[in-house]
């Protein structure tokens, strides 16, 4: 309830509490009363996801560090350079490279097998170490594959 008072995202906050926080508490043998994370810290992390500053995958890494250190998400993100890459200028060269390396899959997509886009998104996520925005990737990939 305190976290929702900080950020009006009850479903997202609940999901983080029920999945990540309870898992960490269980692994560390702590009770909710002994939780090293404040509602404010959790709300700050979820706000960064909601604003698109970090992805869910990045957030899991940040959450683990927050749990261990008690430091706020923005500080950890800045220190480790864990920002979402959604800049078209940064993504286009990677997209062109991956499309060039995989002409068969590109031809399959153009022939109507639209699910192949998942392969390209996966390759690009690997190339960006999970830091690319999947929605931006999808849009740019579809644009490139059309032309």
ABEGO torsion letter per residue (X at the ends): XAAAAABBBAAAAAAAAAAAAAAAAAAAGBBAAABABBAAAAAAAAAAAAAGABBAAAAAAAAAAAAAAGBBAAAAAAAAGBBBBABAAAAAAAAAAAAAABAAAAAAAAAGBAAAAAAAAAAAAAAAGGABBAAAAAAAAAAAAAX
